[in-house]
Amino acid sequence: MTHEPERAKSRREKAAEIQAENKAISADEAKEVEERLRLRTPVIYEIVRQQGEEELDRPLSSLWWSGMAAGLSISFSVLAQAVLRIHLPAAEWRPLVDSLGYSVGFLIVVLAHQQLFTENTITVVLPVARKLTAGNLLRLARLWSVVFAANMVGTFVAALFCSFGPVLDDDIRQAMLEISRHMMEKGWWEMLFMGVSSGFLIATMVWLLPSAESSRFLVITMITWLIAAAGFTHIVAGSVEAFLLVLSGELGFGAMLANFTVPVLIGNIFGGTALFTMLSHAQVKDEI
């Protein structure tokens, strides 16, 4: 990785070059032009890769509790969606509006830097793709397994609270179940391919964030709104919905694993890792 002094020197040289080409601007204005240049793809790649390296080196306990927090936080996606639904008229456009609620949990998770499994289908895969070794593959498997398990425990606890806690009104609880039933109407292959789309979009969101410093809220909201509005399947947010149905007695745990967890998990991993991450690595491999 380029050291900070070298990077600063490179930026000064770029600013000087800009000023030399345009005598009408001052040195400060040339520096501002350089700072406003959009990030090149290799720079975005390196930012995401370094984030992945840091995550791979974190202690198991840190990964676990952060993953638990993400599982709990993501439940607010279903809750916010249900709250919007019960306050909107039963019109054809209602799903387009109540899908905005789906973004709430993701905003909490991403802006709080909590561990979400689907974010890690790109972030921690880039270091492994850069240096494919048995050790790195083991580090990847370690992180994936811990974060996924923690996410699932968090979503189950959240579903327990929503199902039996005294906080939610019955109409909100029923709206959450209605949203959950709609998700489970999909067939196995539909779950898988919609999971591919969701995995690709989450990886896209991760890729966009380094160059969207002042618009992170908007990027997260629009990407996750699209996932909900299009009916795509997300393994963590969807697990809250699936667990709600299991706890209500409408869905068996085995049926949940077979018809939701397996296809959506495969789809999310394929969409985020095999498609987006490998394409991202391929477009910069000759420049790094």
C-alpha positions in Angstrom: 0.0 0.0 0.0 1.2 3.6 -0.8 2.5 5.3 2.4 0.9 8.6 3.5 3.9 10.9 2.7 4.1 9.4 -0.8 0.4 9.9 -1.4 0.6 13.5 -0.2 3.5 14.2 -2.5 1.6 12.7 -5.4 -1.4 14.9 -4.7 0.9 18.0 -4.5 2.4 17.0 -7.8 -1.0 16.6 -9.4 -2.2 20.0 -8.1 1.0 21.6 -9.5 0.4 19.9 -12.9 -3.2 21.2 -12.9 -2.1 24.8 -12.2 0.6 24.6 -14.9 -2.0 23.6 -17.4 -4.4 26.4 -16.4 -2.7 29.7 -15.4 -6.1 31.2 -14.5 -6.4 29.3 -11.3 -4.4 29.7 -8.1 -2.5 27.0 -6.2 -5.3 26.7 -3.7 -7.8 26.3 -6.5 -5.7 23.7 -8.2 -5.5 21.8 -4.9 -9.3 21.9 -4.6 -9.6 20.6 -8.2 -7.4 17.7 -7.3 -9.4 16.9 -4.2 -12.7 17.0 -6.1 -11.5 14.5 -8.8 -13.5 11.3 -8.5 -11.7 8.3 -7.0 -10.1 6.1 -9.6 -11.2 2.4 -9.6 -7.8 1.1 -8.2 -8.1 3.6 -5.3 -11.7 2.4 -4.5 -10.4 -1.2 -4.8 -7.6 -0.5 -2.3 -9.8 1.3 0.2 -12.3 -1.7 0.2 -9.4 -4.2 0.3 -7.7 -2.5 3.3 -11.1 -2.4 5.1 -11.2 -6.2 4.4 -7.7 -6.7 5.8 -8.7 -4.9 9.0 -11.9 -7.0 9.4 -10.0 -10.3 8.8 -7.6 -9.4 11.6 -10.3 -8.6 14.2 -10.7 -10.9 17.3 -13.4 -13.4 17.2 -15.2 -11.8 20.1 -15.3 -8.4 18.3 -16.7 -10.1 15.2 -19.3 -12.0 17.2 -20.7 -9.1 19.2 -20.7 -6.8 16.1 -22.5 -9.4 14.1 -25.1 -9.9 16.9 -25.6 -6.1 17.0 -26.2 -6.2 13.2 -28.7 -9.0 13.5 -30.7 -7.0 16.1 -30.4 -3.7 14.2 -31.5 -5.1 10.8 -34.9 -6.1 12.4 -35.8 -2.4 12.3 -36.0 -2.8 8.5 -39.0 -5.0 8.9 -40.4 -3.0 11.7 -40.2 0.3 9.9 -41.7 -1.2 6.8 -44.6 -2.5 8.8 -45.2 0.9 10.5 -45.3 2.6 7.2 -47.7 0.0 5.8 -50.3 0.3 8.5 -50.4 4.1 8.0 -50.7 4.1 4.2 -53.9 3.4 2.2 -54.2 0.0 0.5 -53.2 1.4 -2.9 -51.0 -0.1 -5.7 -48.2 2.3 -5.0 -48.1 1.4 -1.2 -45.2 -1.1 -1.6 -43.1 1.6 -3.3 -43.4 3.8 -0.3 -43.3 1.3 2.6 -40.2 -0.2 1.0 -38.4 2.9 2.3 -38.7 1.5 5.8 -36.5 -1.4 4.7 -33.6 1.0 4.5 -33.8 1.9 8.2 -32.0 -1.3 9.5 -29.3 -1.1 6.9 -28.6 2.6 7.7 -28.1 1.6 11.3 -25.9 -1.3 10.5 -23.7 0.4 7.8 -23.3 3.7 9.5 -22.5 2.1 12.9 -20.0 -0.2 11.2 -21.6 -3.4 12.4 -20.8 -6.7 10.9 -23.3 -7.7 8.2 -22.6 -11.0 6.4 -23.6 -9.7 2.9 -21.2 -6.8 3.2 -18.4 -9.3 3.8 -19.1 -11.0 0.5 -16.9 -8.3 -1.1 -15.0 -6.5 1.7 -13.1 -9.5 3.0 -13.0 -11.4 -0.3 -10.8 -8.7 -2.0 -7.7 -9.4 0.1 -8.2 -13.2 -0.5 -8.6 -12.6 -4.2 -5.4 -10.5 -4.2 -3.4 -13.1 -2.4 -5.0 -16.6 -2.7 -3.4 -18.8 0.0 -4.7 -21.5 2.3 -4.1 -19.1 5.3 -6.2 -16.4 3.8 -9.0 -18.8 2.9 -9.0 -20.0 6.5 -9.2 -16.4 7.7 -12.2 -15.8 5.3 -14.0 -19.0 6.5 -13.4 -17.9 10.1 -14.9 -14.5 9.6 -17.8 -15.7 7.4 -18.9 -18.4 9.8 -18.7 -16.2 13.0 -20.5 -13.2 11.4 -23.2 -15.4 9.8 -23.9 -17.3 13.0 -23.9 -14.0 15.0 -26.3 -12.4 12.5 -28.6 -15.4 12.7 -28.7 -15.3 16.5 -29.3 -11.6 16.5 -32.2 -11.9 14.0 -33.7 -14.7 16.1 -33.6 -12.7 19.3 -35.1 -9.7 17.5 -37.9 -11.9 16.1 -38.6 -13.3 19.6 -38.9 -9.8 21.0 -41.2 -8.7 18.2 -43.4 -11.8 18.5 -43.7 -11.9 22.3 -42.6 -8.6 23.7 -45.1 -6.1 25.1 -43.8 -3.2 23.1 -45.4 -3.6 19.6 -49.1 -3.1 18.9 -50.9 -6.1 17.4 -51.5 -4.2 14.1 -47.8 -3.6 13.7 -47.1 -7.3 14.5 -49.6 -8.4 12.0 -48.2 -6.1 9.3 -44.7 -7.7 9.9 -46.2 -11.1 9.5 -48.0 -10.0 6.3 -44.6 -8.8 4.9 -43.0 -12.0 5.9 -45.7 -14.2 4.2 -45.2 -12.4 1.0 -41.5 -13.1 1.0 -42.0 -16.9 1.6 -44.4 -17.2 -1.3 -41.4 -17.4 -3.6 -40.1 -20.7 -4.9 -36.6 -22.2 -4.3 -35.1 -21.0 -7.5 -36.8 -17.6 -7.3 -35.3 -17.2 -3.8 -31.9 -18.1 -5.2 -31.9 -15.8 -8.2 -33.4 -12.9 -6.2 -30.7 -13.5 -3.7 -28.1 -13.1 -6.5 -29.5 -9.7 -7.3 -29.6 -8.7 -3.7 -26.0 -9.8 -3.1 -24.8 -7.9 -6.2 -26.6 -4.7 -5.0 -25.2 -4.9 -1.5 -21.7 -5.3 -3.0 -22.4 -2.4 -5.2 -23.3 -0.3 -2.2 -20.0 -1.2 -0.5 -18.1 -0.2 -3.6 -19.9 3.1 -3.9 -19.4 4.2 -0.3 -15.7 5.3 -0.5 -16.5 7.9 -3.1 -19.9 9.0 -1.5 -18.6 10.6 1.7 -21.3 13.3 1.7 -24.1 11.1 0.3 -23.7 7.8 2.2 -27.2 8.1 3.6 -28.7 8.5 0.1 -26.6 5.6 -1.4 -27.6 3.2 1.4 -31.2 4.2 1.2 -31.6 3.9 -2.5 -29.8 0.6 -2.9 -31.7 -1.1 0.0 -35.0 0.5 -1.1 -34.6 -1.1 -4.5 -33.9 -4.5 -2.8 -37.2 -4.2 -1.0 -39.3 -2.7 -3.8 -38.1 -5.3 -6.3 -38.7 -8.2 -3.8 -35.1 -9.4 -3.8 -34.1 -11.7 -1.0 -31.5 -10.8 1.7 -30.2 -13.5 4.0 -30.0 -11.4 7.2 -33.0 -9.1 6.9 -35.1 -11.9 5.4 -34.2 -14.1 8.4 -36.0 -11.8 10.7 -39.1 -12.3 8.6 -38.6 -16.1 8.4 -38.1 -16.4 12.1 -41.3 -14.4 12.7 -43.2 -17.0 10.7 -41.5 -19.8 12.6 -42.4 -18.3 16.0 -46.0 -17.7 14.9 -46.3 -21.4 13.9 -46.9 -20.7 10.2 -43.5 -22.1 9.1 -41.5 -25.0 10.2 -37.8 -24.5 11.1 -36.8 -27.2 8.6 -38.9 -25.6 5.9 -37.2 -22.3 6.6 -33.7 -23.7 6.3 -34.6 -25.6 3.1 -36.7 -23.1 1.3 -35.3 -19.8 2.5 -31.9 -20.0 4.2 -30.1 -22.3 1.7 -31.1 -20.7 -1.6 -30.8 -17.1 -0.4 -27.4 -17.7 1.3 -26.1 -19.3 -2.0 -27.6 -16.4 -4.0 -26.2 -13.7 -1.8 -22.7 -15.2 -1.8 -22.7 -15.8 -5.6 -24.0 -12.3 -6.3 -21.6 -10.5 -4.0 -18.5 -12.7 -4.4 -18.6 -14.6 -7.7 -20.1 -11.8 -9.7 -19.3 -8.4 -8.2 -16.1 -9.0 -6.3 -14.5 -11.0 -9.1 -15.5 -8.4 -11.7 -14.1 -5.7 -9.4 -10.8 -7.6 -9.0 -10.6 -8.3 -12.8 -10.9 -4.6 -13.8 -7.9 -3.6 -11.6 -5.6 -6.6 -11.5 -3.3 -5.2 -14.2 -3.0 -1.9 -12.4 -2.1 -3.1 -8.9 
